[in-house]
Amino acid sequence: MPFEVFDKRMAPLAKAPSITIQKRGIFSINKAAHKLIGEPETVELLFDAEEQIIAMRPSNESHAYGIRPQSAQRDAGQVILSATAFTQYFEIDTSVSRRFKPYEQDGMLCIDLKGPSVEVKGNRAKREEPEE
């Protein structure tokens, strides 16, 4: 049987909502998660320090954070929110990139930092690791 080349574009995108908090406080939000709150262009960021929950609430206020497509293909799915100042102010650990399963509550997209998450390593990080 001959080998077949795998092209990641052949694989369907995950349908489950996910948010990755990347190093430096960039939030990468998949389409399913963005849809949970109506795909807003701007959001307010809220934080419950006691419960360790981040919330994003659609907002048109001047202090709201803009959400932009990750790529030039506007309908590619992933959107990005730069929240470096937010993560630094609340001392949210961004030393490693982590993927969370968000949930919707009261019209807000919530991330429980105490809940299950997966460490995410990008191609750049893999290249920088010394070989064993």
Order of alpha helices (4+ residues) and beta strands (2+ residues): beta-beta-alpha-beta-beta-beta-beta-beta-alpha-beta-beta-beta-beta-alpha
